[in-house]
């Protein structure tokens, strides 16, 4: 089962890691490995959400999502999108960006360095909005309850997350941007660049979140109609059909899943810029990670089980928040790739270990309750 489900992921991993070592040595190998782990970690909860929705779809639409969907998610968002970001921010065509990365890496590196304030501001604000919307939302399960419960109360204020994000953007523009880039002996003022890019990041998140909400509402409407049809069939004495979403409802499900994939692709791609500017390392690492996310989705659907590690979603979002802060810091101060990469992985590993410990405590408590009480006679 494992080999059948993850076989393609294992093959892509082997080929990708071998190519990274062959072309760029141990440095490229390590960067691709960190990016792969980062992509898997940040998209783990997305795989769980995908599985929960995908199991309600017919086999036909499941195949559509796992074939056409993977082309969009892996080859579209993870491989093309990093090149598109560099091309847009550097003001060159995508083909020219790839040619420069291959033929003139020094000039390409300079272009990316010049464009870095825009990339960091856009990506930092997009990721920060995701983290803030998570941390300001009230939820039954909390990982760091002493922090999350008070913040959830603040989140009840309308548009509080947007307000915090705007304050962070203004701070970044005023404090960091004036010294973001140096030409000779003078500093180029990047305040307007950071402000515009940051506003674009906030707007992009609002659009993606709005589309997700729209498709989710349409899906709920279609499901309500299906339930009403099922009740009508029961009242008429007919055998109701199995509640598997087909037709328009399945189409909305497919669109909703693709929007979710796109939003998580933003996370991975933008988070990758906090680790490296090398588009080929990003393409390999994110592509490998996306293959595992897809395989994990299939595994969860076939096994009929969902995520039992309750704090992984928290760890992934804390990692997103950490990447957002580090991206904003890199507008002025460069950070080592090892720090930015390992911090996110470390947060998710801590959440995983905490989940394991919690599950062990639950099992011990259940065993203690089931154990018969032995009383001794006097």
N, C-alpha and C positions, 0 to 999 in steps of 0.2 A: 504493500500500500504506500509506504513512504517513498520507495524508489519510483513507483509508477506516477506518484503525484509530483515529486520534487526532482525527477530525473532530468528534465530540461534545465531546471535551475542549477543543479549540480554541474551539468555540462557547460552551461554559460559561464558559471563561476570559474571552472578550470581553465577554459579558453581565455576569459577576460583577465584573470590574474596572471596567466602565463604571458599574455601579450603585454601587460603592464610591466612585468619584470624584464621582458625582452627589449622593449623600447626605452624604458626609463629607469631601469634598475630597481634597487630596494626602495628608493624614495617614492617612485611611482606606485610600486607594489603596496607600500604601506598606506599611501593616500587613497588608492582605490579600495583597499580593505576597509578603512575607516568610513569612507563614503558609502560603501555597501551596507555596513552595520547601521550607519546613521539613517539611511533610507528605509531599511527594514524596521528599525525602531520607531521612527516617526510615523510610519504607515501601518504599524501593527494594529492599532485600533481601527484604522480604516478597513483592514482586511476582515475584522470581526463584524463591522457594520455591513460591509459588502455581503458577507456570508449570511447575515440575518435577513437581508433583503433578497438575495439571490435565491434562497431556498423557497421563496414564495412564487417564483417565476416558473414558467413551463420549461421543459428541457430545451426547446427551440431557442427561447430567449436566453437561457443560461449559456448555450453555445455561442450565441451572438455576442454576449458580454465577454466571454472568455476567449474569443477569437478576434473579432473586430475591436473590442474594447482594449485588448492588450496591445494592438497596433497603435491605438491612440495614446494609451497610457505610457507604454515603454518607448516606442520609436518616435512618437509625437512629442509628448511633454518632457520626458526625461532626456532624450537625445537631441531633439531639435531646439527645445526651449532655451537651454543654456547658450547655444550659439546665437539665437535670436536676441537674447538679452545683451550679449556682448556687442552684437552688430548694431542694435538700436542705440545703446548708450554711447558707443564709440563713434557712431555716425558713419558706418561702413556697411556694405552689403554682406549677407551671410557667407557667400562664397569667398569674398575677400577676407573675412574674418578667419575662415578655415585655412585659406592659403597663407595668411600671415602667421597663424599658429604653427603651420608646418615649415614654411620657408624662412621666416624672419621672426623667431620667437622673441628676440629682444624688443623689436618694434611693437609686436603684439602685447608683450608684457607692459610696455609703456602706455599703450592705448587703454588697456584694462586698468592700469593705475590711474590714468587721467579720468576714466569713467567710474572709478570705484566709489566716490562720494554719492553719485546717483544710484548705483546698484545697492550700496549699503543703506541709504535712506529709504529707497523703495522697499527692499527686502526686509529691513528692520521693522518698518511700520506695519507691513503686511503680517509678519510673524507676531509682532506685538499685539495686534488686534485679535489674532487667534488665541493667544495666551490670555489676554484680558477677558475676552468673552467666556473663556473656560473658568477662570479663577473667580470671576464675579457672579457666576451662576450657582444657585443653591442646589446642592446634591446630597443624597442620603449617605453616600460613602465618601469619606474624606481621608486623605493620606496625612497631611499636616493640618490636623483639625484646628490647632491653636491659631493658624494663619488663615485657613480657608473659610472657616465659619464667619469671622468678622468681615472678611472681604465679600462674602456672599450677601451680607446685609447691605453693604454699600452698593452692590450691584443692582439692588432694587430701585435705585435712583435712575430715572430715564436718561439714556445716552451717557451713562457714567464712564463706560469703557472708551467711548469716542473722546470724551473730554480728557481722560488720562493720556490717551494716545496723542492728542493734539498738544498737550503740555509737554510730553516727552519730545515731540518733534520740534517744538519751539526751542526747548532747551538744547537739543542737538544742533539746531541751526545757529543759535547764538553763541554757544560755548565752543563747539567743535569745528563748524564749517569755516570760519575765517582763517584757520590754519591747516585746512585739509590738504592743500596741495602747494608745492613750492616750485617756482620757476626762477632759477638763478638765485638772486638775493632777495626777491620779493615774493610775498604770499598772495596767491590768487584768492579772492573772496568767493567762497562757494555757498554763501548763505542762501541765495535765491535758488540755486541748483538743488540744495538739500531740501528746502521747503517744497519746491514743486515735485520732486521725486517722492518725498514722504507723503504728500497729499495724494499723489497717484497711487501709492501703496495702500493707503487707507481706503480710497475710492474703489480700488480693485477688490479689496476684501469685502466691502459692502455690496458690490455687484455680485460677486461669487456667492456670498451668504444669501443675498436676496434671491438669486436663481435657485439655490438649494431649497430655500423655504417655499418658493413658488411651486417647484415640482413636488415637494413633499405634500403641500396642500392639495394639489391636483390628485396625487396618489391617494390621499385620504378620502377625497370625494369619490373616486372610482371604487375604492374598497367599500365605502358605505353603500354604493349602488349595488355592488356584488352581494353584500349581505342582505339587502332588501330583496333582491331577486331570489336568494336562497330561502328566505323566510316565506316569500310568496309561493315558491315551489312546495314547501312543506305544507302550507295551508291548503294548497290545491291537491295534496296527496301524491305529488310527484317526487321522485328521488332527486334531491339536489345534487348538482355537480360538485366535484371536489374543488375547494377554494384555492385554486392555483391561478395566479394573476395572468391573464392573457390579454390580447387585443390592445386597446388604448391604454389600459392600466399598466400592462407590461411595457409598453413604449415609454410611458412616463417614468416607470421604474428604471428603465435603461438610461434615459436622459438624466435622471436624478443621480444614478451611480456614476455616470461620466462626469457630472459636475463635481461630485464628491472627489473623484479621482483627480480631477483638475486642481481642486483646492489643495489636496495633499501633495500633488506634484509641485505646486508652488512652494510648499513647505520644504520639500527635499531639495529642489533646485536652488532656492534662495538660501537655505541653510548651508548648502554646499559652498556658496561664495564666501561664507565665513571661514571655510577650511582651505580652499584653494581657488585660484582664478584659471586653472588649466582646464580648458573645455573638454579635452580628451579624457582626462582623469575623471571629470564629472560625468561624462557620457558613460564611461565604463562602470564606474561605481554605482551611479543611480540606475543604470540599466540592469545590473546584477541584482540590486536591491529590489527593483520593481518586479523582477521575475519571481523572487521569493514571496513577495506580497501576493502575487497572483496565485502561486502554488498554495500558499497558506489559505487563501480564500476557497480554493477548490477542496482542500483537505477539510476545512471546517464544514463545508456544505455536505461532503460525502460522509463524514463521520457524524454529522448531526449534533455537534457540540460547539459551544462558544467559549469565549475566553473565561478561564477560571481564575486568572490572576487579576485581582480587583484593582490594584494600584498602577498597573502598567499604563493605563490611559493618563493618569496623573503624571507619571514620570515622563511620558512623551510630551505632554504639554509644558511641563517645567523645562524640559530640554528645548522646546520651541522658544519659551521665554528667555532662556539663557542665550540662545543663538541670536535672538532679536537684540538683546542688550549688547552682545559682543559685536554685532554688525554695526550698531550705532557708534560704539567706541572706536571701531576701526576707521571711522571717518577721519579721526585725528591721530590715533595711536595704533600702529600695527601690532597685531597679536600673533603669537606663534601658532602655526597650524595644529600642532599637537594639543595645545590648550583648548582651542575651539572645538576640535573634533572629539577629544576624550571627555570633555566636560558633559556634553550631551549624552554620550554613551554611558558615562558613569551615573548620571541621574536616572536613566532608564534601568540600569543594572541594580541600583539601589531600590527602585520601585519593584522590580521583579523579586529581589530577595525578601523585601518586606512582605510581598504577597505570599511567597512560599512559607514564610514564618507564620503568617496569619492563618493560612490553610492548615498548617500542622497543629496550631493551637485549637482550631475548630475541630479537627479530627480527634485530638486528645479529649476535648470536652465531650464530644459525642460518645467516645468509648467509655468515659467515666460515667455518663448517664446510663448507658446500656449495661454496665457491669452490675451484676446482682449484689445487693448488700448482704453481707454475712453477719449474722448476730450470734453471739455465744450465749448459751444458757448459764444461769447462775445456779 
